[in-house]
Structures are given as structure tokens and as C-alpha cells.
């Protein structure tokens, strides 16, 4: 394979990766914890975009439980975003396992 062809292929992959990252940012993932008492929304880029807390779980005498529910929801949302990123980028890179310098 000649160098010019390799460069063109690399450029095409870079364009596909950029498009995949844009697509990920526009996707939303919603995760609930505590039986739906806390809902965390994240985008496919792994940014938390919203946290909703049911009024009936807010107890000034048990703040620790609410903290645990929020933390659990955030962790689950971030894990779901990581899985979505891995699946999406894996399709684009053909399973190359990430590319250094691109944050993948």
C-alpha cells in the first residue's frame, strides 16, 4: 500500500471519528436509581446533563441515602455513556482499540 493511499484512508477515518463524536454528543442516556427516585441523564460524550430527584426521597434526616442514590445514578449514567462510546467508536475504527491523541 502506498503512502498516499494510507494518508487518504487515515483522513477518511478521522472524518468518520469526528462525525461519530458529534453523533455521540447528541445522544441522551437516562438511568434511574432507587427504584426511579433519582434519574440521571447523560449524553454520549459522558457529560451529565440533568439530575432529577423525586420529592418523596428528600428526607433531611437521611441525606446520606439521597447522596448514595445520586452517586449511584451518576456512576451508572457514566458507565452507559462509556459503553455507548466504545460501541460507536469500535464500529468506526473496526476494532482498532482506540487511537492515541484522539481521546479514544
KESEVO-175792 format. One record per residue: residue number from 1; residue in three letters; y, z, x of N, C-alpha, C in turn. Coordinates in nm, 3 decimals. Atoms other than C-alpha are relative to their C-alpha. Layout:
KESEVO-175792
   n res    n_c2    n_c3    n_c1   ca_c2   ca_c3   ca_c1    c_c2    c_c3    c_c1
 NUM Ala       Y       Z       X       Y       Z       X       Y       Z       X
...
end
This chain:
KESEVO-175792
   n res    n_c2    n_c3    n_c1   ca_c2   ca_c3   ca_c1    c_c2    c_c3    c_c1
   1 Unk  -0.118   0.000   0.085   0.000   0.000   0.000   0.124   0.000   0.089
   2 Unk  -0.118   0.005  -0.085   0.336  -0.093   0.146   0.103   0.107  -0.040
   3 Unk  -0.096  -0.108   0.019   0.626   0.149   0.179   0.094  -0.025  -0.117
   4 Unk  -0.090   0.032   0.112   0.849  -0.034  -0.071  -0.066   0.030  -0.134
   5 Unk   0.073  -0.025   0.125   0.586  -0.015  -0.341  -0.014   0.151  -0.023
   6 Unk   0.011  -0.146   0.010   0.533   0.356  -0.267   0.133   0.061  -0.043
   7 Unk  -0.131  -0.052   0.036   0.907   0.420  -0.293   0.032  -0.027  -0.147
   8 Unk  -0.022   0.033   0.140   0.925   0.241  -0.628  -0.083   0.090  -0.091
   9 Unk   0.086  -0.088   0.079   0.631   0.443  -0.759   0.055   0.143  -0.001
  10 Unk  -0.058  -0.134  -0.008   0.793   0.765  -0.638   0.123   0.011  -0.088
  11 Unk  -0.119   0.001   0.084   1.118   0.671  -0.812  -0.038   0.003  -0.148
  12 Unk   0.046   0.000   0.140   0.931   0.598  -1.137  -0.050   0.138  -0.040
  13 Unk   0.051  -0.133   0.031   0.756   0.933  -1.118   0.115   0.099  -0.014
  14 Unk  -0.115  -0.089   0.007   1.086   1.108  -1.053   0.072  -0.018  -0.134
  15 Unk  -0.062   0.026   0.129   1.232   0.942  -1.363  -0.083   0.061  -0.114
  16 Unk   0.087  -0.058   0.102   0.930   1.047  -1.570   0.008   0.152   0.001
  17 Unk  -0.014  -0.145  -0.011   0.962   1.403  -1.440   0.132   0.047  -0.060
  18 Unk  -0.130  -0.037   0.056   1.331   1.416  -1.528  -0.004  -0.008  -0.153
  19 Unk   0.012   0.013   0.145   1.252   1.292  -1.879  -0.085   0.113  -0.057
  20 Unk   0.087  -0.108   0.046   0.972   1.548  -1.914   0.076   0.132  -0.002
  21 Unk  -0.078  -0.123  -0.004   1.209   1.828  -1.811   0.101   0.004  -0.115
  22 Unk  -0.092   0.008   0.114   1.463   1.711  -2.070  -0.074   0.026  -0.130
  23 Unk   0.081  -0.021   0.120   1.190   1.698  -2.333  -0.041   0.147  -0.015
  24 Unk   0.038  -0.141   0.004   1.073   2.049  -2.242   0.114   0.088  -0.048
  25 Unk  -0.116  -0.081   0.038   1.423   2.190  -2.278   0.029  -0.008  -0.149
  26 Unk  -0.030   0.016   0.142   1.441   2.056  -2.633  -0.111   0.057  -0.090
  27 Unk   0.109  -0.057   0.080   1.110   2.210  -2.745   0.016   0.150  -0.015
  28 Unk  -0.009  -0.144   0.025   1.103   2.555  -2.903  -0.138   0.058  -0.023
  29 Unk   0.123  -0.076   0.018   0.822   2.807  -2.889   0.037   0.133  -0.064
  30 Unk  -0.029  -0.126   0.067   0.815   3.107  -3.121  -0.124   0.088   0.007
  31 Unk   0.110  -0.094  -0.017   0.600   3.412  -3.050   0.038   0.130  -0.069
  32 Unk  -0.023  -0.127   0.069   0.564   3.730  -3.255  -0.083   0.110   0.064
  33 Unk   0.076  -0.117  -0.043   0.457   4.078  -3.154   0.016   0.108  -0.106
  34 Unk  -0.006  -0.109   0.097   0.391   4.392  -3.351  -0.025  -0.047  -0.141
  35 Unk   0.031   0.050   0.133   0.245   4.201  -3.642   0.117  -0.072  -0.065
  36 Unk  -0.113   0.076   0.052   0.556   3.987  -3.678   0.129   0.081  -0.008
  37 Unk  -0.120  -0.085   0.005   0.804   4.273  -3.640   0.106  -0.045   0.099
  38 Unk  -0.092   0.054  -0.100   0.959   4.114  -3.330  -0.040  -0.145   0.025
  39 Unk   0.024   0.142  -0.025   0.993   3.738  -3.289   0.091  -0.045   0.113
  40 Unk  -0.074   0.049  -0.116   1.097   3.579  -2.961  -0.013  -0.151   0.003
  41 Unk  -0.002   0.145  -0.009   1.200   3.215  -2.932   0.041  -0.038   0.141
  42 Unk  -0.031   0.050  -0.133   1.198   3.031  -2.601  -0.004  -0.152  -0.006
  43 Unk   0.015   0.146  -0.008   1.247   2.669  -2.505  -0.105  -0.032   0.105
  44 Unk   0.104   0.042  -0.092   1.001   2.469  -2.300   0.037   0.016   0.146
  45 Unk  -0.044  -0.025  -0.137   1.210   2.534  -1.989  -0.019   0.146   0.040
  46 Unk   0.024  -0.141  -0.030   1.126   2.903  -2.016   0.122   0.089  -0.021
  47 Unk  -0.119  -0.080   0.030   1.465   3.024  -2.139  -0.019   0.066  -0.136
  48 Unk   0.006  -0.072   0.127   1.464   3.292  -2.409   0.127  -0.037  -0.076
  49 Unk  -0.115   0.046   0.077   1.690   3.157  -2.684   0.032   0.090  -0.119
  50 Unk  -0.027  -0.089   0.113   1.654   3.420  -2.958  -0.103   0.113  -0.003
  51 Unk   0.087  -0.113   0.026   1.508   3.760  -3.037   0.037   0.052  -0.139
  52 Unk  -0.023  -0.053   0.134   1.469   3.874  -3.398  -0.085   0.124  -0.017
  53 Unk   0.068  -0.129   0.018   1.378   4.230  -3.488   0.009   0.039  -0.147
  54 Unk   0.005  -0.044   0.140   1.267   4.342  -3.833   0.065   0.138  -0.011
  55 Unk  -0.070  -0.127   0.018   1.481   4.627  -3.966  -0.096   0.117  -0.011
  56 Unk   0.091  -0.112   0.020   1.177   4.834  -4.057  -0.069   0.049   0.127
  57 Unk   0.058  -0.047  -0.127   1.070   4.861  -3.692   0.105   0.075   0.084
  58 Unk  -0.107  -0.070  -0.074   1.406   5.006  -3.580  -0.002   0.147  -0.040
  59 Unk   0.011  -0.144   0.023   1.347   5.379  -3.551   0.067   0.071   0.117
  60 Unk  -0.069  -0.068  -0.110   1.598   5.582  -3.348  -0.086   0.107   0.069
  61 Unk   0.087  -0.101  -0.058   1.323   5.837  -3.290  -0.113  -0.061   0.084
  62 Unk   0.108   0.066  -0.074   1.087   5.579  -3.137   0.050  -0.130   0.064
  63 Unk  -0.060   0.115  -0.068   1.297   5.347  -2.922  -0.102  -0.065   0.095
  64 Unk   0.097   0.052  -0.095   1.012   5.310  -2.673  -0.093  -0.104  -0.064
  65 Unk   0.087   0.096   0.066   0.793   5.133  -2.929   0.071  -0.134  -0.017
  66 Unk  -0.077   0.123   0.016   1.067   4.880  -3.001   0.016  -0.071   0.134
  67 Unk  -0.011   0.060  -0.133   1.120   4.825  -2.630  -0.130  -0.069   0.039
  68 Unk   0.131   0.059  -0.033   0.746   4.763  -2.585  -0.024  -0.128  -0.079
  69 Unk   0.019   0.118   0.082   0.740   4.516  -2.875   0.085  -0.117   0.050
  70 Unk  -0.088   0.105  -0.051   1.037   4.323  -2.738  -0.053  -0.053   0.133
  71 Unk   0.053   0.041  -0.129   0.893   4.319  -2.387  -0.126  -0.084  -0.017
  72 Unk   0.123   0.075   0.026   0.556   4.202  -2.518   0.032  -0.139  -0.052
  73 Unk  -0.038   0.130   0.055   0.719   3.924  -2.719   0.060  -0.091   0.104
  74 Unk  -0.063   0.080  -0.106   0.927   3.807  -2.424  -0.106  -0.050   0.098
  75 Unk   0.106   0.041  -0.092   0.624   3.803  -2.195  -0.086  -0.112  -0.059
  76 Unk   0.082   0.102   0.065   0.420   3.604  -2.448   0.074  -0.133  -0.011
  77 Unk  -0.080   0.122   0.011   0.703   3.355  -2.501   0.011  -0.071   0.134
  78 Unk  -0.009   0.060  -0.133   0.745   3.300  -2.128  -0.133  -0.059   0.044
  79 Unk   0.132   0.054  -0.035   0.369   3.254  -2.082  -0.027  -0.129  -0.078
  80 Unk   0.017   0.122   0.079   0.363   3.000  -2.366   0.083  -0.114   0.058
  81 Unk  -0.086   0.102  -0.061   0.653   2.815  -2.201  -0.062  -0.050   0.131
  82 Unk   0.065   0.042  -0.125   0.470   2.814  -1.864  -0.119  -0.092  -0.027
  83 Unk   0.115   0.086   0.033   0.158   2.669  -2.026   0.047  -0.137  -0.046
  84 Unk  -0.054   0.128   0.046   0.364   2.401  -2.201   0.052  -0.081   0.118
  85 Unk  -0.050   0.069  -0.118   0.536   2.316  -1.873  -0.115  -0.057   0.083
  86 Unk   0.113   0.045  -0.081   0.205   2.294  -1.687  -0.069  -0.119  -0.066
  87 Unk   0.063   0.111   0.071   0.052   2.071  -1.955   0.084  -0.126   0.008
  88 Unk  -0.089   0.115   0.001   0.355   1.844  -1.976   0.013  -0.062   0.138
  89 Unk  -0.018   0.053  -0.135   0.410   1.811  -1.603  -0.133  -0.053   0.056
  90 Unk   0.130   0.050  -0.044   0.036   1.770  -1.542  -0.026  -0.141  -0.049
  91 Unk   0.015   0.135   0.054   0.040   1.465  -1.766   0.085  -0.100   0.078
  92 Unk  -0.092   0.089  -0.072   0.336   1.319  -1.579  -0.046  -0.025   0.143
  93 Unk   0.037   0.014  -0.141   0.209   1.387  -1.229  -0.145  -0.040   0.019
  94 Unk   0.141   0.037  -0.011  -0.151   1.302  -1.308  -0.082   0.105   0.070
  95 Unk   0.076  -0.109  -0.059  -0.264   1.644  -1.193   0.024   0.021   0.148
  96 Unk  -0.029  -0.016  -0.143  -0.097   1.636  -0.851   0.022   0.146   0.037
  97 Unk  -0.014  -0.142  -0.029  -0.042   2.011  -0.887   0.138   0.040   0.043
  98 Unk  -0.136  -0.039  -0.032   0.335   2.027  -0.864   0.054  -0.077   0.118
  99 Unk  -0.065   0.072  -0.108   0.584   1.867  -0.635   0.104   0.089   0.063
 100 Unk  -0.096  -0.085  -0.067   0.775   2.066  -0.374   0.143  -0.052  -0.014
 101 Unk  -0.140   0.038   0.008   1.151   2.069  -0.412   0.046  -0.039  -0.139
 102 Unk  -0.038   0.035   0.136   1.141   1.982  -0.781  -0.017   0.117  -0.095
 103 Unk   0.019  -0.118   0.083   1.064   2.330  -0.908  -0.119  -0.013  -0.093
 104 Unk   0.117   0.020   0.085   0.728   2.220  -1.050  -0.121   0.068   0.057
end
